[in-house]
Amino acid sequence: MKNITLVLIGILVLNGCQSKNDSKNIVKTIVQDTLSKTLGGTANLSNAVSKDDKAVQLIKKQLKVLLKNDLKVMSKEECYFYYEAFDLNNDQKDEYFVGFSNSYFCGSGGCSGFILNNDGSLISKFSVTDFPIYVTTSSTEKFYDLLMKSGGLFHLVKMKNGKYPSNPSIEEKWNGEVPKESTKVLDIYDKKMEKYSF
């Protein structure tokens, strides 16, 4: 009886080890397949979770409204954006900086973009801006002031009547360095930010 029990335990152990190895081999095969498809550019990443799916969906929806007329003439390759969340008025809710980097939205003077409220509504549209944008520690009308570069120069952009001015190049020129305590947003080129289609 003891021998039969030992034999059964041995079979179970061997069978269990075999299953573990099979599981490991299956996992290894899936990982290798996914890596090769990703490196080869054939992986289906359409179901990949983005950093904040709710914010991305909100921005996409708003862009389709704000750019309704533009979308009629834009190519599919031009329909992408970058975004960064930042609480501009200390209400514990992020606002969204939305920027573009293609020829439809950018020219020799810089690029266009939007600043949206947490609910997706428009705070401001801006143009002729080089990225990144800097959020300073000073504020006007309860919103942080911004330093936006246009034409190679920084300009101090302050909230006026509930909106940031749309053309930073005509705002007050900033003399000196960007303050160290400023926060860099929409650092599209150096930070290698994720881009989203709309």
C-alpha positions, 0 to 999 in steps of 0.5 A, spaced: 500 500 500 505 504 501 509 503 495 502 504 491 501 511 494 509 513 493 508 511 486 501 515 485 505 521 488 511 520 484 506 520 478 502 526 480 509 530 481 512 528 474 505 530 471 505 537 475 512 538 473 510 537 466 504 541 466 509 547 469 514 546 464 508 546 458 505 552 462 512 556 461 513 554 454 506 556 452 508 563 456 515 563 453 512 562 446 507 567 447 512 572 449 516 571 443 511 571 438 508 578 441 516 581 441 517 579 434 510 582 432 512 588 435 519 589 433 516 587 426 511 592 426 505 587 425 502 587 432 495 589 433 496 594 439 489 597 438 487 594 444 493 597 448 491 601 454 493 609 454 495 613 459 489 616 461 483 613 456 478 617 459 482 624 458 484 621 451 476 620 449 474 627 451 480 630 447 478 626 441 471 628 442 472 635 443 477 636 437 472 633 432 467 639 434 473 644 434 476 642 428 469 640 424 471 644 418 478 642 418 477 635 418 474 635 411 481 637 408 485 634 413 489 627 411 488 621 416 496 622 417 495 629 420 489 627 425 493 626 431 495 630 437 499 630 443 496 632 450 499 633 457 494 634 463 496 640 468 492 643 474 492 650 472 487 653 477 489 649 483 481 646 483 484 639 484 482 637 476 487 637 471 486 642 465 489 639 458 494 642 453 493 639 446 498 640 441 500 638 434 506 637 430 504 636 423 504 641 417 497 642 417 498 645 424 505 648 424 508 653 420 515 657 420 512 661 426 510 655 430 504 650 432 497 651 434 494 647 440 488 648 445 487 648 452 481 645 455 478 644 461 477 638 465 470 637 462 473 638 455 470 645 454 475 650 450 479 655 455 483 657 449 486 656 442 493 658 441 497 659 435 505 660 433 508 657 439 514 653 439 514 647 444 514 646 450 510 651 454 512 653 461 507 653 467 510 659 471 508 659 479 505 666 478 498 667 476 492 671 474 485 670 474 486 664 479 490 661 473 498 660 472 501 664 467 505 661 461 511 662 458 510 661 450 516 661 445 514 664 439 519 667 433 525 664 438 523 669 444 519 667 450 512 671 451 509 671 458 501 669 457 496 671 462 489 669 463 485 675 460 477 675 461 477 667 462 482 666 456 489 665 455 490 670 449 491 666 442 497 669 439 503 669 444 507 673 439 504 679 441 504 678 448 509 681 453 516 679 452 520 675 457 527 677 459 531 672 462 531 665 463 525 661 464 524 660 472 527 654 475 521 652 478 516 653 472 513 646 469 515 644 462 508 641 458 508 639 451 515 637 451 513 634 444 520 633 441 525 632 447 520 627 451 518 623 446 511 624 448 505 619 445 501 621 440 494 619 439 489 619 433 483 622 432 
